[in-house]
Amino acid sequence: MAEPGFSAAVLLLLLGFLPRSSGADTLLSAPLNVTIKEIEVNSALVTWEILEGDPVIGFAITQQKKDARMLRFIQEVNTSMHSCALWDLDEDTEYIVHVQSISMGGSSPPSEPILFRTAKEPEKMASKSPDEVTMEEFGQATQLRAGELIIIVVVLIMWAGVIALFCRQYDIIKDNEPNNNKDKAKNSSECSTPEHPQGGLLRSNV
């Protein structure tokens, strides 16, 4: 026959009047709404949420390639952050990520697995905004502008040389015009002088 005190304790526990064990209070829920953002060629950002009231002091992330057994384990404590950057990833590769919450009493169950694929290099270039300019593109644009400027300067120098040559020829022509005029005047005066026959003037007899 059971003792009366034991039966009363069981009854109070079932009714909820006795405190439960401390292990039940420290049990954490798995992180919720785990999401992968800002997926790049070699990096990504994982974010999550936790239930309000959970005594979380940190997180742990398990990262694994889909077709490989090697794992990367990331753990951080004494933080309230709900995001973590994944780095040194391979291009165009699928990864599986789990997130766990950490408390003073231990870790939560892992979250639902999240599968994502890193980007390719062309996709990264295509996703860049039109207003974003890299230093390499800026250097290429500067080189093009410098080349255009050199071509313009060369063309201007050539035109200046052509104009100078024309002016020089024009000055030579102008300088030769007075001599030509003098020669023309001399020739015209010689042509206008009458030629007299040799001998004296013929007189008519009256």
C-alpha positions as CSV (number, residue, x, y, z in Angstrom):
1,M,0.0,0.0,0.0
2,A,1.4,3.4,-1.0
3,E,2.2,5.9,1.7
4,P,-0.2,8.9,1.9
5,G,2.5,11.5,1.5
6,F,3.7,9.9,-1.7
7,S,0.2,9.8,-3.1
8,A,-0.4,13.4,-2.3
9,A,2.9,14.5,-3.9
10,V,2.0,12.7,-7.1
11,L,-1.4,14.3,-7.1
12,L,0.0,17.8,-6.6
13,L,2.5,17.2,-9.4
14,L,-0.2,16.1,-11.8
15,L,-2.3,19.2,-10.9
16,G,0.7,21.5,-11.5
17,F,1.2,22.8,-7.9
18,L,4.7,21.4,-7.5
19,P,7.7,22.9,-9.4
20,R,9.0,20.9,-12.3
21,S,12.6,19.9,-12.7
22,S,15.1,22.6,-13.8
23,G,16.0,20.6,-16.9
24,A,12.6,21.3,-18.4
25,D,13.2,25.1,-18.0
26,T,16.5,25.0,-19.8
27,L,15.2,23.1,-22.8
28,L,15.6,25.3,-25.9
29,S,13.5,25.3,-29.1
30,A,15.2,25.0,-32.4
31,P,15.8,28.2,-34.3
32,L,13.0,29.3,-36.6
33,N,12.8,30.9,-40.0
34,V,16.3,30.0,-41.0
35,T,17.1,31.9,-44.2
36,I,20.1,32.3,-46.5
37,K,20.6,35.8,-47.9
38,E,23.2,37.8,-49.8
39,I,24.4,34.7,-51.7
40,E,27.7,35.5,-53.5
41,V,30.3,33.5,-55.3
42,N,32.3,32.7,-52.2
43,S,30.1,33.8,-49.3
44,A,26.5,34.0,-47.9
45,L,24.6,35.2,-44.9
46,V,22.4,32.9,-42.7
47,T,19.7,34.5,-40.5
48,W,17.2,33.0,-38.0
49,E,14.8,33.7,-35.2
50,I,14.3,32.3,-31.7
51,L,11.3,32.0,-29.5
52,E,10.8,34.9,-27.1
53,G,11.9,34.0,-23.6
54,D,14.5,31.4,-24.5
55,P,17.7,31.9,-22.5
56,V,19.9,32.0,-25.5
57,I,23.5,33.1,-25.1
58,G,24.9,32.0,-28.5
59,F,24.6,29.9,-31.6
60,A,26.2,27.0,-33.4
61,I,26.1,26.5,-37.2
62,T,26.9,23.3,-39.1
63,Q,27.9,23.8,-42.7
64,Q,28.4,21.0,-45.1
65,K,28.7,20.4,-48.9
66,K,25.8,18.5,-50.3
67,D,27.9,15.7,-51.8
68,A,30.7,15.7,-49.2
69,R,31.2,14.4,-45.6
70,M,33.4,17.2,-44.4
71,L,31.7,19.6,-41.9
72,R,32.5,23.1,-40.8
73,F,31.3,24.0,-37.3
74,I,30.9,27.6,-36.3
75,Q,30.1,28.5,-32.7
76,E,29.8,31.8,-30.9
77,V,28.7,32.6,-27.4
78,N,28.0,35.7,-25.4
79,T,26.1,37.3,-28.3
80,S,22.5,38.2,-29.2
81,M,23.1,38.1,-32.9
82,H,20.7,36.2,-35.1
83,S,22.9,36.1,-38.2
84,C,26.2,34.8,-39.3
85,A,28.4,35.1,-42.4
86,L,29.5,32.0,-44.2
87,W,32.8,32.6,-46.0
88,D,35.4,30.7,-48.1
89,L,32.7,28.9,-50.1
90,D,33.2,27.3,-53.5
91,E,31.6,28.8,-56.6
92,D,28.4,27.2,-57.9
93,T,28.3,24.6,-55.1
94,E,25.3,23.3,-53.0
95,Y,25.6,23.6,-49.2
96,I,23.4,22.3,-46.3
97,V,23.2,24.5,-43.1
98,H,21.8,23.7,-39.7
99,V,21.5,26.2,-36.8
100,Q,21.3,25.6,-33.1
101,S,20.8,27.9,-30.1
102,I,23.1,27.7,-27.1
103,S,22.2,28.4,-23.5
104,M,23.9,27.8,-20.1
105,G,22.3,24.4,-20.0
106,G,23.2,23.2,-23.4
107,S,22.2,23.3,-27.1
108,S,18.9,23.2,-28.8
109,P,17.9,20.7,-31.4
110,P,19.2,21.6,-34.9
111,S,16.9,23.6,-37.1
112,E,15.5,22.2,-40.3
113,P,18.2,21.8,-42.9
114,I,18.6,24.7,-45.4
115,L,19.9,23.9,-48.9
116,F,21.4,26.7,-51.0
117,R,23.8,27.1,-54.0
118,T,26.5,29.7,-54.3
119,A,26.5,32.0,-57.3
120,K,28.5,31.9,-60.5
121,E,30.8,34.7,-61.5
122,P,28.7,35.8,-64.5
123,E,25.6,35.8,-62.3
124,K,27.4,38.1,-59.8
125,M,28.3,40.5,-62.5
126,A,24.7,40.5,-63.9
127,S,23.3,41.1,-60.5
128,K,25.4,44.2,-60.0
129,S,23.4,47.5,-60.1
130,P,23.9,49.7,-63.1
131,D,25.2,52.6,-60.9
132,E,27.9,50.4,-59.2
133,V,31.3,50.8,-60.7
134,T,34.3,48.8,-59.7
135,M,37.8,50.1,-59.6
136,E,38.8,48.0,-62.6
137,E,36.0,49.4,-64.7
138,F,37.0,52.9,-63.5
139,G,40.6,52.3,-64.6
140,Q,39.5,51.0,-68.0
141,A,37.3,54.1,-68.5
142,T,40.2,56.3,-67.5
143,Q,42.5,54.6,-70.1
144,L,39.8,55.0,-72.8
145,R,39.5,58.7,-72.0
146,A,43.3,59.2,-72.1
147,G,43.5,57.4,-75.5
148,E,40.7,59.6,-76.9
149,L,42.4,62.7,-75.6
150,I,45.7,61.7,-77.3
151,I,43.9,61.2,-80.6
152,I,42.3,64.6,-80.3
153,V,45.6,66.3,-79.6
154,V,47.3,64.5,-82.6
155,V,44.5,65.6,-84.9
156,L,44.7,69.2,-83.7
157,I,48.5,69.2,-84.2
158,M,48.0,67.9,-87.8
159,W,45.4,70.6,-88.5
160,A,47.7,73.2,-87.1
161,G,50.5,72.0,-89.4
162,V,48.3,72.1,-92.4
163,I,47.1,75.6,-91.6
164,A,50.7,76.8,-91.0
165,L,51.8,75.3,-94.4
166,F,48.9,77.0,-96.2
167,C,49.8,80.3,-94.6
168,R,53.4,80.0,-95.6
169,Q,52.5,79.2,-99.2
170,Y,50.1,82.1,-99.2
171,D,52.8,84.5,-98.0
172,I,55.2,83.2,-100.8
173,I,52.5,83.9,-103.4
174,K,51.8,87.4,-102.0
175,D,55.6,88.1,-102.0
176,N,55.9,87.1,-105.7
177,E,52.9,89.2,-106.8
178,P,54.8,92.6,-106.9
179,N,57.6,91.1,-109.0
180,N,55.0,89.7,-111.4
181,N,53.3,93.1,-111.7
182,K,56.6,94.8,-112.4
183,D,57.4,92.3,-115.2
184,K,54.0,92.8,-116.7
185,A,54.3,96.5,-116.6
186,K,57.7,96.4,-118.3
187,N,56.5,94.1,-121.0
188,S,53.4,96.2,-121.7
189,S,55.6,99.4,-122.0
190,E,57.9,97.8,-124.5
191,C,55.0,96.6,-126.6
192,S,53.4,100.1,-126.7
193,T,56.6,102.0,-128.0
194,P,56.2,102.7,-131.9
195,E,59.0,101.6,-134.2
196,H,60.2,104.3,-136.7
197,P,61.7,103.3,-140.1
198,Q,65.3,103.9,-140.7
199,G,66.2,107.1,-142.6
200,G,64.7,110.6,-142.6
201,L,61.1,111.7,-143.0
202,L,59.8,111.7,-146.5
203,R,58.6,115.1,-147.6
204,S,56.1,115.5,-150.3
205,N,57.0,117.7,-153.2
206,V,54.7,120.6,-153.7
